[in-house]
Amino acid sequence: MSELDQTLARRVGDEVARASDVIPPPLEDLERRVGRRRRRRWRGLAVGAAAAAVLLVAVQLWPGASAPPLPAGAQEFTVPTYEWDGSSMDALVTGHLGFTPDGCTLIYQPGRPQSVQPVIFPDAVGVRFGNGVRAVVQEGSGRVYAVEGQSFEYGGGWVPARGAWTDRCGAWSGDLAWINDDPASAPLTSDPPPPEEPAPTRVATEEERGWFDVPTFEWDPAQGGDGALVEGTVTMTSDGCPVVVRQDEPAPTVGLILPNAQGMAQDDGAPVVVSTFPDGYEGVMAEEGMEISYGGGDVTDDPAGQEEWDRLCPGSPVDALFLVQDKGF
């Protein structure tokens, strides 16, 4: 080996050693309001300058070298993944790693069962070590994305559930964490320690995530709607149902039946109503104090609408019902 080759090899070795000594930073208990749910669905790979970015050490293996052999007793298994083309989202995805019994990858915040959601790593494969602890590594290099129960943080973002998760792991009604980044740690040469606390083994249920039913109907904006208008300030009742009080009207208290809607309790318990449309747009349609102006039509005399309101909003009597046929923007 030439002197130049020896120097380069030594530098690479030093970088690998330093990377293997990196201890993941402690996880901050990030409180996220429903703002993540309010944003428009991801439509591109560029985000605003205010988005957080993450800088991770990326050490290249020596050219031509293959991943080191797995420790004795370790075995690979399949995890949801995708082929990464180098494009990226610039949000910071932070959490701890969990797995379902079938090897589906999860991200969670300790002590918050409502936070457990799917996560997808690029070009990834799972490894179960001899002591039963699992990890996600980069296929081919063996570099480690995350270890079961341990914290990680990567560049990426949140996207609607798609085939990489649903084809293997089943339906998921929320967003999933999508990682666009290189693995942070060198290949493991021995079994990692077991998690200090048992990691979750399933995604959070809709009830755990704070979702609840509200009066709604299925609507496609391409269908159009009635030409009436409802305007005013939203009040969320104790049932989590949206009403508007109109001054100087024969029927002043109006219950809103919003399209493709579901209620959600925020971290502070305050309810909002979120609608999701066929084109992928998702947004908050009603919350306490929100000023609204929606097109649609009066359905006060519709028995089906009144029955639905009475069933889901029994403590929220209204003088009229209004069917909203509007996106609100």
N, C-alpha and C positions, 0 to 999 in steps of 0.2 A: 504494500500500500504506500502510495506517495505521501510526502509530508502534508500536501494540501488535503488529500483524502483523510489522513489521520486527524487533521485539525477539524475538518467538517464533521467527521464521525464523533469526535470528542464533544463538539458543540451540541450536536443532536442528542448525545447521551446526557449532557448536562440539562438540556431542556426537558427531556423525558423525566429525569429525576426530579426536577423542580415541579413539573406538572403533577407527578404522582404524590407529591407532598402537599398539594393544595387541599385545604379543608374547606368544604362548601360553607359560605357565610350563613349565619343563623337566619331562619325564616322570620320575616316580619309578618305579623298577623294582619294581612292586607284586608281592610274593610272596603268592599266594592259595592256602591249603590247600584241601583238598577240601570244606571247610565250605560253599563256594558250592554244591557239588553236594549237600550234605546238606540244605540248607534245603527246606522244603516248596515246591511249585510256587506261583508267584504267583497269588493268588486275589483280590486287591483292589488298591486304590490307596493304602491307608494302610500305613505301616511304622512300626516302633518309633522312639522318639525318639533312639535311639543311631545311627540311620542317618545317613550323611554327606549333607550337602546342598551344592549348588553355587550360587553367586551369580554370574550373568553379566550383563554390560551388555546391555541390550535397548533399542535406539534405534529409535523409530518414524520411518518416512519421512514427509515432509510430506504431510498428508492430500490424497488425490487424485493424488499423484505416482506414476508407474510406475517400474519398475526401469530403471536406466540401460542403454543398449545394451551388448552384450557387446563386448569388445575385438576388433579385426580378427582373423579366422581362427578365433574361438571358436565352438563349436557345442554345443547342448544334446543330452543323451541321457537315456534313461529309467533310473532306479534304483529298487530296491525302496523303497516308502514307504507311508505311511498318513495318513489325515486325522485330525489331532489335535483333540480336543475340549477341550483345556485341562487334563484330568486328568493326574496325574503320580505317579511313584514317586520317592522321595527318596534313592536311592543315588547315588553319584558314579561315573559311567562315564568312565574315563580311558584313553587309548591313542593310537595313530597310525592314520591313514586309509590303507587300501589298496583296490584294486579287482581283481576278476577281469577277464579279457579281455572278458566280456559285460556289464560294468558293474555287477556285484553288489558292494555295499559291504562292506568288511572292517575290523575293528579288530584291532590287534596291538600287542605290546610288542616293541620292537627287540631282536634277538638271541635271541628265544625263538620258534622256529617252532611250538612246541606251543601258543602262545597265540592263533594266528590263528583268529578266529571271525566270524560275520556280525554286522553292525550295521545298524540301521534308523533313519533320520532322518525326522521328520514333514514332510509337505507339501513334499517335496524333489524336486529334479531335478538331474541331473549336467551338468557343463560340461567339455568338453575344449577347452583353450586352444590357441592357435596353435602353441605349443612342445611340445604333447603332454601337458602336465601336466593332471590331472583334479581336479575339486573337486565338492563337494556344496553346493548353494545352496538357499535357500528359493524355491519357485516363486512368481512374482509380484513379490517384492521384490528378488530377486537377492542378498540378504544371505547371507554365507558361513558354512556350518556347519564345514567342514573342507577342507583341501587335501591332496592326495595326498602321503604321506610325512611330513606335519607332525602335531604332537600336538594333541589337543583334549580337553576335559573338559566334561561336561554332566550335568544331572540326568536320571535314568532308572533302569534296573534291568535284570535278566536274566530272560527269559521262555522258555518252550518254543518251539521253532521253529514258525512258523505261516505262513499263506498269503502274507503280504507278502514273505516270503523264499522259501519252498519253491515257490510257484507260478511264480516267475520263474527261480530259481537252482538248484532241485533239492533233494533230500532233505538234511537235516542232523540228526544224532542228538543234538546237544548243545543247550545254551541259546544264545540270541542276545542281543546287547546292544540294548536298546530305549530310544531317546532320547525324553524328554518335556521339551523345552526350546526356547527361541528361539535362533536363530543368533547367534553372538558377534561377527561382524565385518561391516563394511560391504561393499557390492558391490566386486568387483575391477574396476579400470579398465585393468589391464595384465596381461600373463602372469605368473603366480607362478613362483618359481624351481623348478627340478627338485629332487626329493628328493636329499639327500646320499648316501643308500644306497638301492638298489632296494627298493621296497615289495613285500610278498608279493602274489601273484596267485591264490592259492587258499586255501581253509580248511585247517586242520590235519587230517591223517588221524587216525583213532582210535588208531593205533599211536603217532603223534607226541604225541598228547594223553595217552598213558599207559594207554589202555584195553586190557584183555586178556580172553580167555575164561576162564570158570570153570564148573564143573558147575552146571547150572541146568535149569529147566523152566518152561513157561508156565503161570501160575496166576492165576485171578481170585478174590479173596477171597469173592465172592458164591457160589462153588462150595462153600465150607466146606472142611473137611479132617479128617484123622484126629485122635483125641483124645489121643495120646501127648504127652509133654513131654520136651524136652531142655533141660538147664540147665547152666551152667558158665561158665568163662572161655575166650574165644577165643584161640587161637594161630594166627597166619598162617604157613604153611610157606614154604619157599624157592620153591615153585611158585606162591605167592600164593593158596593154597587154605585155607579156614577149617576148623579142627578144634577140638574141645572134648575135654578130658581129664576123665573122670569117675572119682572115687575109689571103690574098693570095688565095682566093677561087673565083670561077666563080660567085657564088651567095653569097656574103659576109653577107648580113643581113637576118637572118633566124627567122621567127616567130614560136614560140613554141605552139603547140596545146597539152595541158596537159590533162591527163586522170582524169575523175571524179572530175573536178576542179571547183572552184569558186574563184572569186577575193574578197579581203577584204581590206578596208581602215583602217590602224592602227590609233591610237589616234592622231598621228602627221600628218595624211593624206597620208602617204606613202603607196602605194599599194603592196600587196603580193598576191600570188596565192596558195591556199590550196587545196590539193587533199585528198579524203576519199575513202578507198578501201574496198572491201567486207569483208575482215578479221577484219575490225575495225580500222586499222591503219589510222591515219590522220596526215598529215605533210605539211609544207611549201615546195612547189616545185619550187617556183621562187620568188625572191625579188631583189631589186637593189643591184648590186655588187656581187651577189651570183655566185660562181664558180660551174658549172654543168658539168656532163658527163652522158648523158642519151642514152639508147638504144631506137630504134624505126625505123622509115623509112621516107623517103622523100615523101611528098604528094603535091608537088607544082602543079602537073598537075591534081589534083582532083578538079573538079568544085565545089563540095559541100563544101570542106574544104576552098577553096578560097572565096566562097560566105559567109561562116560563119565568116571568118576573116574580110572581108570587112564590114560586118554588125556590128560587135562588136568593130572593131578597125579601123574605117574609117580614123583616123588621123595617122595611123601607117603603111605606106606602107613598104613591105618587098620584098626581091628578091626570097625567097624560104619559104616553109612551112615544118615543121618537126613534125610528129605525134609521141609523146613520149609514149613508151610502157615500162615504168620503174617506180619503186617506188622511186628511188633515194637513195637507201641504200643497 
